[in-house]
Amino acid sequence: MRGGEEPVGPSPIPATGDFFLPTGRVEFPVPRELRIDEIPGIVADFAQATRNAREARFDGVELHGADQFLQDGSNHRADAYGGPIENRARLMLETTQAMIDAWSANRVGVRLSPSSFLYGVDDGDKLATFGFVVRALDALGVGYLCLLEPNAKDAARGVQIRNVAETFRPMTSVPIIVNTGFDRVKANEVLSKGHADLVAFGVPFIANPDLVERLRSDAPLNKPDPTTFYGIGPKGYTDYPMLADAIAA
């Protein structure tokens, strides 16, 4: 995928597990540690992407805080971007600020996964780590935070923070979008309790192109097929039936 170039990471630590490609599952290589002189270029890339989105008349942009630099399980650096949380959060906060400067704070959102264990990324004290970041992003006045609740695999493994939105709601004044494992009932419940302002749906939207109408009318949902999520061609991408088609049949 990278034309023979080594992948980069905060530290030379390979991700755990393997990765799905349409051609089959592949092992993760050991990345090289990103050099500190390369970091400004990466921050600049995010700023340029933000300008591109603005010029293309997007409504806003979202920084996917994948957390490799942030969490101490994957960041073993000894420079200004490693060690204490203030350093580990530096890349995310510098990038967010650059994106804000490229547009405006209310057009920039940030996505965080405080209870995820994706590919081995973990932290010794997630509440302290993500609490610092949530408060710092609140101070920047970002447009919103998208917070992922633990998925079933994470919950079965054991998580440090079981109720993510409820935990971080008091730490920020910006809108919170919550995600992961929600259906109509659970979404309405978290909204009624005030733990979040919006609920994002991922997998249900893949299988239900008319998800909004199905939720509005409490209609049954199509069953998603995870084996086609990362496939090639229309199968599992554009061939899920619309509610109107099912009724007509």
ROVEX-858424 format. One line per 3 residues: for each residue x, y, z of N, C-alpha, C, CB. Coordinates in steps of 0.1 Angstrom, whole numbers. Glycine has a CB too. Layout:
<sites>
X:Y:Z:X:Y:Z:X:Y:Z:X:Y:Z | ...;
</sites>
This chain:
<sites>
8:-12:0:0:0:0:9:13:0:-9:0:12 | 21:12:5:29:23:6:41:23:-4:35:24:21 | 40:14:-13:50:14:-24:64:10:-18:51:27:-30;
64:2:-8:77:-3:-3:83:6:9:87:-3:-13 | 76:17:11:81:26:22:77:20:36:76:40:21 | 85:22:46:81:18:59:70:26:65:94:18:69;
61:20:72:51:28:79:57:35:90:39:20:83 | 51:46:95:57:54:106:47:53:118:59:68:103 | 52:55:130:45:55:142:52:63:153:42:41:147;
45:65:164:52:73:175:65:66:180:43:75:187 | 64:52:179:75:44:184:76:31:175:74:40:199 | 87:25:175:88:12:166:82:0:173:103:9:163;
69:1:175:61:-9:181:50:-14:171:54:-5:195 | 50:-27:167:40:-31:157:26:-32:164:44:-45:151 | 16:-29:156:2:-32:160:0:-46:163:-8:-26:150;
-9:-50:172:-12:-64:174:-23:-69:164:-17:-66:189 | -23:-82:162:-33:-87:153:-29:-86:139:-47:-81:155 | -39:-86:130:-36:-84:116:-47:-75:110:-36:-98:108;
-45:-72:97:-54:-62:90:-60:-68:78:-45:-50:87 | -73:-64:76:-80:-69:64:-78:-61:52:-95:-70:68 | -74:-67:41:-74:-61:28:-83:-70:19:-59:-60:22;
-88:-64:8:-96:-72:-1:-89:-85:-6:-101:-64:-13 | -76:-84:-6:-68:-96:-11:-65:-106:0:-55:-91:-17 | -69:-103:12:-66:-112:24:-61:-104:36:-57:-123:20;
-59:-112:47:-54:-106:59:-39:-105:59:-60:-113:71 | -33:-95:64:-19:-93:64:-14:-89:78:-15:-82:54 | -2:-93:81:5:-90:94:9:-75:93:16:-99:96;
10:-69:105:15:-56:106:30:-56:107:9:-49:119 | 37:-47:99:51:-46:101:55:-37:113:58:-41:88 | 68:-37:116:72:-28:127:74:-14:120:86:-33:133;
68:-4:125:69:9:119:83:15:124:58:19:123 | 87:25:116:99:33:121:93:45:130:108:38:110 | 101:49:139:97:60:147:97:73:139:106:62:160;
86:80:139:85:93:132:95:102:138:71:98:133 | 103:108:129:113:118:134:107:131:138:124:120:122 | 112:137:147:106:150:152:106:161:142:114:155:165;
116:160:132:116:170:122:105:168:111:130:171:115 | 99:156:111:88:153:102:74:158:107:88:138:99 | 73:160:120:60:163:126:54:176:120:62:164:141;
62:187:119:56:199:113:49:197:100:66:210:112 | 55:188:91:49:186:78:36:179:79:59:178:70 | 35:170:89:22:163:91:11:172:96:24:151:101;
15:181:105:5:191:110:1:200:99:12:199:121 | 10:204:90:7:212:79:-2:205:69:20:217:71 | 0:192:67:-9:184:59:-24:185:63:-5:169:58;
-26:184:76:-39:184:82:-45:198:80:-39:181:97 | -37:209:81:-42:222:79:-46:224:64:-31:233:83 | -38:219:55:-41:220:41:-54:212:38:-29:215:32;
-55:200:44:-67:193:41:-80:200:46:-66:179:48 | -78:207:57:-89:216:62:-93:227:52:-86:221:76 | -82:233:47:-85:244:37:-91:238:25:-72:251:33;
-87:226:21:-93:220:9:-108:217:11:-86:207:6 | -111:212:23:-125:209:27:-134:222:27:-126:202:40 | -128:233:32:-135:245:33:-138:250:19:-127:256:41;
-128:250:10:-129:255:-4:-139:246:-12:-116:255:-11 | -140:233:-8:-149:224:-14:-163:225:-9:-144:209:-13 | -165:234:1:-178:238:6:-183:227:16:-188:240:-4;
-174:220:22:-178:211:33:-184:219:44:-166:202:38 | -192:213:53:-197:219:65:-187:220:76:-209:212:70 | -177:211:76:-167:211:87:-158:199:84:-173:210:101;
-148:197:94:-139:186:93:-138:180:107:-125:191:88 | -134:167:107:-132:160:119:-118:154:120:-143:149:121 | -111:156:130:-98:150:133:-100:137:139:-89:159:142;
-96:126:133:-98:113:138:-86:110:148:-98:102:127 | -89:112:161:-78:111:171:-76:96:174:-83:118:184 | -68:90:165:-66:75:166:-57:71:178:-59:70:153;
-51:81:185:-46:80:198:-32:73:200:-55:72:206 | -25:69:188:-12:63:190:-2:71:197:-7:59:176 | -1:84:194:8:93:201:3:96:215:9:106:193;
-10:95:217:-16:100:230:-14:90:241:-30:102:228 | -14:77:238:-15:66:248:-1:60:251:-24:55:245 | 2:58:264:16:54:267:19:39:263:18:55:282;
9:31:259:12:18:255:18:18:241:0:10:254 | 16:28:233:21:29:219:31:40:217:10:30:209 | 32:49:227:42:60:226:52:59:237:34:74:228;
64:54:232:76:53:242:86:63:239:81:39:241 | 83:74:233:93:84:229:99:91:241:86:95:220 | 111:97:238:118:103:249:120:118:246:132:97:252;
113:123:235:115:137:231:103:145:236:117:138:216 | 100:157:230:90:166:234:76:160:231:91:179:227 | 75:149:224:62:143:220:60:130:227:61:141:205;
67:127:238:66:115:245:68:117:260:75:104:240 | 65:107:268:66:109:283:53:113:289:77:118:286 | 53:124:296:41:129:303:30:132:294:44:141:312;
18:132:299:6:134:290:7:147:283:-7:134:299 | 12:158:289:14:171:282:21:169:269:20:181:291 | 31:160:269:39:158:257:32:149:247:53:152:260;
26:138:252:19:128:244:7:134:237:15:116:252 | 1:144:243:-11:151:237:-6:162:227:-20:157:247 | 6:165:227:11:177:219:7:176:204:26:178:220;
9:164:198:7:163:183:-8:166:181:11:150:178 | -17:160:189:-31:161:186:-35:176:188:-39:152:196 | -30:182:198:-34:196:201:-28:206:191:-30:200:215;
-16:203:187:-10:212:176:-17:210:163:5:208:174 | -21:198:160:-29:196:148:-42:202:148:-30:181:145 | -49:201:159:-62:207:161:-61:222:159:-69:203:174;
-51:228:166:-50:243:165:-47:247:150:-38:247:174 | -39:239:143:-36:242:129:-49:241:121:-25:233:124 | -57:232:123:-70:231:116:-79:242:119:-76:217:119;
-79:246:132:-87:258:136:-82:270:129:-87:260:151 | -69:272:128:-64:284:122:-67:284:107:-48:284:124 | -68:272:101:-71:271:87:-86:273:84:-67:257:82;
-94:273:94:-109:275:92:-114:283:104:-117:262:90 | -120:276:113:-125:282:126:-128:271:135:-137:291:123 | -128:274:148:-129:264:158:-143:256:157:-128:270:172;
-153:264:154:-167:257:153:-168:248:141:-177:268:153 | -158:248:132:-159:239:120:-150:227:122:-155:247:108 | -144:226:133:-134:215:136:-139:206:147:-120:220:139;
-142:193:145:-145:184:156:-134:174:158:-158:176:152 | -134:167:169:-123:157:172:-130:144:177:-113:163:182 | -125:133:172:-131:120:175:-121:113:185:-133:111:163;
-125:108:196:-117:101:206:-123:88:210:-115:110:218 | -114:78:213:-118:65:217:-112:61:230:-114:55:206 | -118:67:241:-112:65:254:-112:50:259:-119:73:264;
-121:42:254:-122:28:259:-118:18:248:-136:25:264 | -113:22:237:-109:13:227:-96:6:229:-109:20:213 | -94:-6:224:-82:-14:225:-78:-18:211:-82:-26:235;
-80:-9:201:-78:-13:187:-64:-15:184:-84:-2:178 | -60:-27:179:-47:-30:175:-36:-28:186:-43:-22:163 | -40:-30:198:-31:-29:209:-28:-16:215:-18:-35:205;
-34:-5:210:-32:8:216:-39:9:229:-37:20:206 | -31:12:240:-37:12:253:-30:22:262:-37:-2:259 | -35:25:273:-29:34:282:-31:30:297:-35:48:280;
-21:33:305:-21:29:319:-32:36:327:-8:31:325 | -36:49:323:-46:56:331:-54:64:321:-39:66:341 | -64:58:315:-71:64:304:-79:76:309:-81:54:298;
-84:76:321:-92:87:327:-83:99:327:-98:84:340 | -71:98:332:-62:110:333:-58:114:319:-50:106:342 | -55:105:311:-50:108:297:-61:115:289:-45:96:290;
-73:109:288:-83:115:280:-90:127:287:-93:104:277 | -90:127:300:-95:138:307:-87:151:304:-95:136:322 | -73:149:304:-65:161:300:-68:166:286:-50:157:301;
-70:156:276:-72:160:263:-86:166:261:-71:148:254 | -96:161:267:-110:166:266:-110:181:271:-120:158:274 | -103:183:282:-103:197:288:-95:206:279:-97:197:302;
-84:201:273:-76:210:264:-84:213:252:-63:202:261 | -91:203:246:-99:206:234:-111:215:237:-104:193:228 | -116:214:249:-126:223:254:-121:238:254:-132:219:267;
-109:239:259:-102:252:259:-100:258:245:-89:252:267 | -98:250:235:-96:254:222:-110:258:215:-89:244:213 | -121:253:222:-134:257:217:-138:249:204:-135:271:214;
-134:236:203:-137:229:191:-152:228:189:-131:215:192 | -156:225:177:-171:224:174:-178:213:181:-172:223:159 | -171:202:183:-178:191:190:-167:181:193:-189:185:182;
-170:171:202:-163:159:204:-171:147:200:-158:158:219 | -165:138:193:-172:125:190:-165:115:198:-171:122:175 | -173:109:208:-167:100:218:-172:86:215:-170:104:232;
-163:76:214:-167:62:212:-169:55:225:-157:55:203 | -181:49:226:-183:40:238:-175:27:235:-198:37:240 | -172:18:245:-166:6:242:-175:-4:234:-162:-1:255;
-168:-11:225:-176:-20:217:-177:-33:225:-170:-23:203 | -184:-43:219:-186:-56:227:-173:-63:230:-195:-65:219 | -163:-63:221:-150:-69:223:-143:-62:234:-142:-70:210;
-143:-49:234:-136:-41:244:-142:-44:258:-136:-26:241 | -155:-44:258:-162:-46:271:-159:-60:277:-177:-44:269 | -159:-70:268:-156:-84:272:-142:-85:277:-159:-94:261;
-133:-78:271:-119:-78:276:-117:-71:289:-110:-71:265 | -125:-60:291:-124:-52:303:-119:-39:300:-115:-59:313 | -126:-28:304:-123:-15:301:-122:-6:313:-133:-8:291;
-113:4:312:-112:13:324:-124:23:325:-99:21:322 | -130:27:314:-141:36:314:-152:29:306:-137:50:307 | -163:26:314:-174:18:307:-184:28:301:-181:9:318;
-187:39:308:-197:49:303:-189:62:299:-208:52:313 | -185:62:286:-176:73:281:-183:86:282:-171:69:267 | -194:88:275:-200:101:274:-204:106:288:-213:100:265;
-210:97:296:-213:102:310:-201:106:318:-220:90:317 | -190:100:316:-178:103:323:-172:117:319:-167:92:321 | -172:119:306:-165:131:301:-174:143:299:-158:129:288;
-188:141:300:-197:152:299:-194:164:308:-211:147:301 | -191:161:321:-188:173:330:-175:180:327:-188:168:344 | -167:174:319:-153:180:316:-153:190:304:-143:169:314;
-164:191:297:-164:199:285:-177:207:283:-161:191:273 | -177:218:277:-189:225:274:-193:224:259:-187:240:277 | -185:217:251:-188:216:237:-198:205:235:-175:214:228;
-205:205:223:-214:194:221:-207:180:220:-222:196:207 | -214:170:224:-208:156:224:-217:148:215:-208:150:238 | -210:141:205:-216:131:197:-211:118:202:-213:133:182;
-220:109:205:-216:96:210:-218:85:199:-224:92:223 | -210:75:199:-210:64:189:-207:51:195:-200:68:178 | -210:40:187:-207:26:190:-218:19:196:-194:25:199;
-224:10:189:-234:0:194:-248:6:197:-229:-6:206 | -251:17:191:-264:23:195:-275:18:185:-263:38:195 | -287:16:191:-299:14:183:-308:25:186:-306:0:185;
-321:25:182:-330:36:184:-333:38:199:-343:33:177 | -335:27:206:-338:28:220:-326:34:228:-342:14:226 | -315:28:226:-303:33:233:-299:47:230:-291:23:231;
-301:51:217:-298:65:213:-307:74:221:-300:66:198 | -320:71:221:-330:80:227:-327:81:242:-344:76:225 | -322:70:248:-320:70:262:-308:79:266:-317:56:267;
-297:78:258:-285:86:262:-288:101:259:-273:81:253 | -296:104:250:-300:118:247:-309:123:258:-307:119:234 | -318:115:263:-328:119:273:-321:122:287:-339:109:275;
-310:114:289:-302:116:301:-293:128:301:-294:103:304 | -291:133:289:-282:145:287:-267:142:287:-285:154:298 | -264:129:285:-250:126:284:-244:129:271:-248:111:287;
-252:131:260:-247:134:247:-257:143:240:-244:122:239 | -253:150:230:-262:159:223:-267:153:210:-255:172:220 | -259:143:204:-262:137:192:-257:122:193:-256:144:180;
-262:114:184:-258:100:183:-254:97:169:-268:90:188 | -242:92:167:-237:88:153:-239:73:151:-222:92:151 | -243:70:139:-245:56:135:-236:53:124:-260:53:131;
-228:41:125:-219:37:115:-224:24:108:-206:34:121 | -223:13:114:-227:0:108:-242:0:104:-225:-11:118 | -251:5:112:-265:6:107:-267:13:94:-274:11:118;
-259:24:92:-260:32:80:-254:24:68:-253:45:81 | -244:15:70:-239:7:59:-250:-2:53:-227:-1:64 | -257:-8:62:-268:-18:58:-281:-11:55:-269:-28:69;
-283:1:59:-296:8:57:-294:22:51:-303:9:71 | -294:23:38:-293:36:32:-303:46:36:-292:35:17 | -315:41:40:-326:50:45:-328:49:60:-339:46:38;
-316:48:67:-317:46:82:-325:56:89:-303:46:88 | -324:69:85:-332:80:92:-347:77:91:-329:93:85 | -352:73:80:-366:70:78:-370:57:86:-370:68:64;
-361:47:87:-364:35:94:-365:38:109:-353:24:91 | -356:47:114:-356:50:128:-368:59:131:-343:58:132 | -372:68:122:-383:77:124:-396:69:126:-384:87:113;
-397:58:118:-409:50:118:-408:37:126:-413:47:104 | -397:35:133:-394:23:140:-396:11:132:-404:23:153 | -391:11:120:-392:0:111:-380:-9:113:-392:5:96;
-381:-22:109:-370:-31:111:-358:-27:102:-374:-46:108 | -346:-31:107:-334:-28:99:-329:-40:92:-323:-23:109 | -322:-37:81:-314:-47:73:-303:-53:82:-309:-42:60;
-300:-65:81:-289:-71:88:-276:-69:81:-291:-86:90 | -266:-62:87:-253:-60:80:-245:-72:78:-245:-50:88 | -237:-72:68:-228:-84:65:-214:-79:66:-231:-89:50;
-207:-81:78:-194:-76:80:-183:-81:70:-189:-79:94 | -186:-93:64:-176:-98:55:-174:-90:42:-180:-112:51 | -184:-81:40:-183:-72:28:-179:-58:31:-196:-73:20;
-177:-55:43:-175:-41:47:-163:-35:40:-172:-40:62 | -152:-42:38:-140:-37:31:-138:-44:18:-128:-39:40 | -148:-47:11:-147:-54:-2:-146:-45:-13:-159:-64:-3;
-147:-51:-25:-146:-44:-38:-159:-46:-46:-134:-48:-46 | -164:-35:-52:-176:-36:-60:-189:-33:-52:-177:-50:-65 | -201:-35:-58:-213:-30:-52:-218:-39:-40:-224:-30:-62;
-214:-52:-40:-219:-61:-30:-216:-56:-16:-214:-75:-31 | -226:-54:-7:-224:-49:6:-221:-34:6:-213:-56:12 | -223:-28:-5:-220:-13:-6:-232:-5:-11:-208:-11:-15;
-237:-9:-22:-249:-2:-27:-261:-11:-30:-245:5:-40 | -260:-24:-25:-271:-33:-28:-280:-36:-17:-265:-46:-34 | -279:-30:-5:-288:-32:6:-302:-26:2:-283:-26:19;
-313:-33:4:-326:-27:0:-331:-16:8:-336:-39:0 | -338:-7:1:-345:4:8:-358:-1:14:-348:16:-2 | -363:6:24:-375:2:31:-387:1:21:-378:11:42;
-387:11:12:-398:12:2:-398:-1:-7:-397:24:-6 | -386:-6:-10:-385:-17:-19:-390:-30:-12:-370:-20:-23 | -387:-31:1:-392:-42:9:-407:-42:10:-386:-42:23;
-413:-30:12:-427:-29:13:-434:-33:0:-431:-15:17 | -428:-28:-11:-433:-31:-25:-433:-46:-28:-426:-23:-35 | -422:-53:-23:-421:-67:-26:-431:-75:-18:-407:-72:-22;
</sites>
